[in-house]
Amino acid sequence: MLKHSFGLALKNLRKRGLRTWLTLLGVVIGITAVVSFISLGEGLRNAVVGQFASLSADRLIVQSAETGFGPPGSTAIRKLTSKDSELIEETSGVELTLKRIIRSGKIEFNKQSSFALIGSIPDEKEKIDYLYESFNIKVAEGKLISAGDSGKVVLGNDYLERIDFGKTLRAGSRLKIQGKEFEVIGILDKLGSVFFNSIILMSEKDMNNLFNIGDESDIIVVKIESEEITGKVAKDLEDKLRRDRKQKKGEEDFSIQTPEKAFESVSLILNIINLIVSGIAGISLLVGGIGVANVMYASVLERTRDIGVMKAVGARNSDILYIFVIESCLLGLIGGIAGSFLGIGLAFLASASANAYFDNQILKVTFSLQLIIASVIFSLFIGLLAGVLPARQAAKLKPVEALRR
């Protein structure tokens, strides 16, 4: 009898034609939203975490509190100084400190001008090597800045293709920065960090002369002797700088970024984003479920006489219940399968568009078979819930009353 009920359910769905397709559309949209949002959400999480991949477990970033938007340290009330660097270097567990200067400057090439972020490279070989190694900085062409280099710069990979001056910048090109001419000696490999792909690197001495920088740093990179003591060293540094500046806890004008803090902040933001998009997808599914319930109630009203005939020839309440429940479950199942594949396709389309825009494989779609199975089961469950009440109403109809309608 169950096989017969399944056949009747399929026949009834085909018979209603356009109404069935319109009902399916609501479920499909909901599942498409769920699958695409979750897949893109995981891809976004991986992309953002990739931007923080440069934060090694044995490294801390010290910087002044910011008052607005701009390059790190550019909007700070109180700049970091050599005194801060000395205090940090004297702290137990600190192996090396590396101050960085980041400024925005005017660049000119091929009679065209633009603005770019410019970052400093330290003058000491040991610190240069550590900077290149820890941030995984390599060149696609030319060479990197070495100790003692002057009047030379290295450009981020975006200057090869994305940043247009009407003429391609290559190793050996010459350009002006803040009115002074520099030789391009290298182009960086493409990195996962958007920041490094668009930056210009020059020696610390050249930056000091170009921007008239005194005794200040925008950020101080701190290398820790061992990953196991990163948290302890961070706390010691915070206490030490707070005492030196005579500040109370919670009123600091500086911040110390640890890898844990960075990932916590990213995770919090991404969780909020996922919560919002999941809510939107849930509303879509709710609308789809209401559509299924509406169609099933209409189906009961339309087939009241048919139900009466089936009961008159011996059909039981359970038989009628099975037919209508199977119909609603089929709507949910078909909508779930179609929505899952459409969701994956939409996620790949969005990912390809984002990667084409940034000219980088920054956003990769992440999905799993478990996600598809869960989405289909959830859609089937929505169909089941939406069909139970109409099915029970149909099963409770008395044969004589049903035949009179």
N, C-alpha and C positions, 0 to 999 in steps of 0.2 A: 504493500500500500504506500510505503514511503517513496518508492520509485515512481509510482503513479502520481503522487502529490508533487514530486519534483518536476515531472513532465508537464503537469497542469500549470504549475507556477511559471515555467519558462514560456508556455503558450500564452498565458495571460500578459506577461511582460511584452512579448512580441506584438500582441494584439493592440496594446495601448500605444505603441509606436512613439510618436513625438513626445507624449507626456512622460514616457519612461526615460527618454534621452534627456529631457529637461531636468528630471529628478536626479539622474545620474550626474548631470553637470554640477549640481551643488555639492555632491559628495566628492567629485573629482577635484573641484577647485580647493576644497578643504584639505584633502590629502596632498595635493600638489604643493600647497602652501607649507604644510608641515614638513614634507620631505625636502623641498628646496631650501627652506629656512634653516632646518637642522644641518643639512649638508654644507650650506654656505657658512653657517655659524661655526662649524668645526674648522672649515677652511680659513675663516677669518681668525679664529683662535690661533691656528698654526702660523698664519702670516704675522700676527702681532707678536707672538712669542718669538718668531724669527727675528723681529726687529730688536728684541731684547737679548738675542743670543750672544751679543758681544759682551754681556755682563757675566764674566767668569765668576765662578764660585769663590775665587781667592782675590777678588777685586772689589773695592769700594769707590764710590763717586761722592766727593764732597763739593757742594756748591752753595752759593748764597741764595737766600730766599728771594723769589722773583716778585716784582710788582706789576708785571704786565706780560704781553706776548713779545717774543723776539728771541734772538740767539741766546743760549745759556749764559747767564751772568750779565747780559747787556742791560737788563732792567732791575738789577739788584740795588738795594739801598746801600748796603755795605759790602764792598768787594773783599774777596779773599786776598791776602797779602803773603809776602815771604815769611812773616812772623807765623802765620797759620801753617805754612808748609813746614817750618822748623818744629813747631809743636807736634805736628803729625808725625814727622820723621823720628822724633824722640820717643814716641809711644811704643811700648813693648809689643812685639808681634808685627810691626810694620817693616817691610823689607825695602820698599822703594816708593817714592812719591813722584808724580809726574804732573806738572801744571800744564793746563791747556788754555789757550786764548782763542776765542771764536768771535769774529766780527763780520758785519755785513759791509761789503765794499762794491764800488763801481768798477766794472771790467769793460774794456774796449778791445774789439777785434774786427778786422775787415770793415772799418768805419761804422761799426754798429756797437751799441753799448747795452749793458744790462747790469743787474745787481746779483751778487752771489754771496754765499756764506764762505768765509775763509777761516781755516783752522791752522793752528801752529804745530810745528814739529820741533821737539826739543833739540838742543844743541849737543847733548852728550850722547855718545854712541850706545851706551848701555840702555839709556832711556828710549832712544830711537828704536832699538831692536825689540824692546819690550812692547812698545806701542804697536809696531807692525805685527808682532806675533800674537798679542792678545786680541787685537781687533781683526786679525786675519787679513791684513792689508797686503795686496799683491798687485802687480802691474800687468795690464793687457799688452802694453807696448811701452818701450823706453825703460826707464829705471826710476827707483824711488829716491827721495831726498836723503843724502848722507850727511854726517857731521861735517861742518865747515862749508857746506854749500851756501852760496849767496846769489840772489837774483834769479833763483830757479823755483819753479812751482810744479806740482803734480795735480792733475785734474781728475775729478770723478768720472765714471764711465758715461754718464749722461751727456758729456760734452762731445762724445763721438757721434751721437745721432740725435738725441732728444733736444738738446739746446742748440738752436739754429742761429748762426751768425752770417748765413749766406755762403759760408765756406767752412769746411770741416777743420776743427782744431786737432792737430796731431802732435806727437812728440817731435820737437824741433821748431814748432810754431812759436811766435812771439806775440804777447798780448800785454796790454796796459792794465794795471790795477791801481786805482786811486791816482791815476796820472803817471805812474812809474812803470817802465817796461820790464817784463820778466820773460824768461825763456821757459817754455813747457818742456820738461825733460821726461815726462811719463804720463800715461793714462791708466787709471786704476781698473782692475778687474771689476766686473759687475758683482755687487754684494747684495745680500738680503736687506740691508739697511738703506732706505731712501736717502737718509742724511748723508752717508758717505758717497752715494752715487752722484750727488750734485755739489759736493764740496770742492774747494780749492785748498791744497795744502802747501805751506811754505815754512821756511825756518822761523824759529821763534825770534831770532835777531832781526830778520827782515820785517816781521810783523810789528815788533816794538818800534822800529824806525818808521814804518809806513803809517801806523795809527797813533804814534806818540804815546805808547802805553808805558805807564810808570810801574810802580811796584804793586801789581795786581794780577789776579788770575780769575778766569771765569769758572773753571772747574779744576779740581785737583783729583787725579786718579791715584788711588792708593793700592799698592800690591801688598798682600798679606803673606806672611811666611808659610801658612798652612790653611787649607780650607776649613779645618776643624775649629779654628779660633776666629773665623770671620765675624761671627756674631758678637763675641766678647770684645774684639778690637773695635768694632763699630760703637759699642756702648762706651768703652773707655775714651774713644775719640770725642764722642758727644759730650761726655762729662767734662773732659779737658777743655774743649772749645767753649763750653758754656761757662765754666769757671773763669777762663781767661777774658771772656767778654762780659762777665758779671751779669749773666742773664738767668732768669728762672726757667724751670722746666715748662715747656709748652709755649715759651715766648722767644724761642731761638730765631735768629735772623740768618740761619744756615740750615742745610739739610744734609743728611748722610744717607745715600741710597745704597742699600744692600741688594744682592740678587733676590733674596726672599721678598723684600718689600716691593721690588719691581714686578715680580710675578703675581704677588697678591693684588696689587693695583690693577694689573691687566685682567686677572681672573674676575675681579669684582665687576669691572666694566663689561666684560664679555657676558657674565652671568645676567647682568641687567638687560643687555641687548637680547640675549636668548629668551629671557622671561617675557619681554615685550613682544617679540615676534611670535613666540609660542601662544601668547594671548590672542594675537591677531589670527593666527591659524586656528585656534580653538573656536573663535567666533565663526569662522568660515565653516568649520565642521558642524557647529550647532545649527547654522542655517541649512546645511545639507541634510542633517538629521530631521529637522522640522519639515523639509521638503518631502522626505521619504514618508514620514508619518501622515502628512497631508494627502499624499497620493494613495496611501493604504486605506485611510478613512474613506476617501472618495471611491476607492475600489469596492469597499464593503457595501456602500450605498448603491453603487451601480449593479452589483451582482447579488442583491438581496434575493431575487427570485431564483437565481441559479443555486444559491445556497439552500433555499427551500426545496428545490427539486432534488439536490444531492442528499439532503436529510430524509426526504420522503422515500428514496430508494435504498436507504440503509446506511448512509454516511454518518459516522460518529462525530461528536464534538472535536475529538482529537484530530480526526482527518481534516476537518475544516481549518483547525488551528494550524496544522502542519503546512497546508497550502499557503496561507497568508504569511506565516513566519518565514517560510522558504523564499517567498517573493521578496520580502523586505531584506532578508539576508543576502540574496543574490544582488540586489541593488547596491548594498554596502560592499560586497565582495568585488563586483565588477568595477565600481567606482574607486575602490582602494587600489586595485591592480593598475587601472589606467592612471590614477592620480600619482602613484609611486613612480611610474616610468616618465610621466610628464614632469614631475618634480625634479627627477634626476637630470632630465634634459634641460630644464630651465636653469638648474644650478650650474651645469656645464656652460651654458650660454652666457650666464652672468659672469662666470669665472673667466671665460675667454675674452669677454669684452673688457673686464678690468685689467687683465694681463696685457691686452693689446694697447690699452690706454697708457699704462705705466711702462710698457715695453719691458716687462719683467714677469717671471713666473711667481708673482707675489701672492696670488690667491689660488689655491688648489682645492678642488672639491673633494671632500672627505665623506664617504658614505659606506655603509656596510650592508651585508645581506640581512643582518639582524634588524636594521632600521626598516628595510622594505617589508620584512615579515611582520614586524610590530605594527607598521602602518596599515597593512592589509587586515591584520587581525582586529586592530582598533576600528577600522572602517566597517568590518563585518559586525563588530559589537554595536556600533552606532545603528546599523541597519536592523539588528535584532531588537534593540531597545525601542526603535521607532515603530517596529511592526507588531510588538507584543500586544499592546492595548487594542489596536484595530482588529488583530487576529482573535483576541478573546471576545471582542464584541461580536464578530462574525460567528464564532463558535457557539455563542449563547442564544442565537436567534432560534425561535421555535419554528418548525416547518410550516405550520398553518399560517402564522403571522407573516413569515417570509414570502409565502406564495400569494398572499393578499396584496402585498405592496407592488 
